[in-house]
Amino acid sequence: MIALSDFLIISAALFCIGLYMIVSKRNAIQILIGIELMLNAGILNLVAFGMYDRVDNSGQIFALFAIVLAAATTAVALAIILNVYRRYKTIDPGKINAMGE
């Protein structure tokens, strides 16, 4: 059986990679992927802690809801990114500074 600490190390690595992608912010798609990596790290924690809790499957149930929520937010974010690209012809957040104009 895999130790809980192994799951937590992998989750921490995923979270750090996602955080680096958000901080480096080269374009909006990379920021979105970074957010997804951070969400997946949280989902991995839910599943890992749920696996070691033999009483019920609440960790897996919360992970399922988190996956559905992540899919919905990704769809909305991609729609926003497409609209921003149509208007400004770029997805670089640093170049989009006049959102109201």
N, C-alpha and C positions, 0 to 999 in steps of 0.2 A: 504494500500500500504506500502511496506517495504521501510524504509528510506535508502537513499544513504549511510549514515554513517555505517549502518549495513553491507552492501556489502563490504565497504572499510575495516572494522574491520576483517571480514572473510578473505578477500584477504590478509591483512597484516599478519594474523595468518598463512595462507598457505605459504606465502613467507618466514616467519621466520622459519617455520618447514623445508622447502626446503633448506634454507641456513644452518640450523643446520645439516641436512643430508649431505650436501656437505662438511662442515667443519670437521665433525667427520670422514668422508671417511673410513669406514670400508672395503668396497669393491666397485668395479666399478658399480655394479647394484644399490647399494644404492645411489651413486653419480648421476646416471642416473635418478633415481626416484626423487631425490632432485631437479634436473634441471627441470623435468616435473612438479613438484609441483610449482616451481617458475614461469614457463610458464603459468600454469593454473591460478595462482594468477593474472598475467597480463591480461589473457583472461577474467577473471571475472571482472576486472576493465573496460575493453573495453565494455563488455556487460552491466554492471551497468550504466556506463556513457551514453551508447547508449540508454538505456531504458528511461533515464530521458531527452533525447534530442528528442523531438516530431517531429522535422522537417524532419529528414531522418533516415535511418537505417545504417549509416556508421559505428557505433560501432559494430553492429552485423556482418557486412561484413568483417571488419578488424579482428574480432574474428574468423570468419570462415577461413580466410587465415592463421591466427596464428595457428589454430588447424591443418590445412593441413601441415604447415611447421613443427610443433612439431612432427607430425606422421612421416614425412620424416626423420627428424633428429634422431628420436628414432630408426628407422630401420637401419640407417647408424651406429649409436652408438652401437647397438646390434651386428651388423656384425663385427665391430672392436673389441668388447669385446670377441666375439667367437674366432676370430683369435688370439688375445692375449692369451686366455686360451689354445688354441691348442699348442701354442709355449712355454709358460712359466708354464702351468699347475696351474695357480693361477689367480684370478681376484683382488687381493689386490694391490692397486696402490703403497703402500709403499714397497712391495717386488719386484716390477718390476722397477729396476733402471738401468738396462743395456739394453736399447731398441735397440741399434745398434748391439749388439753381437748376 
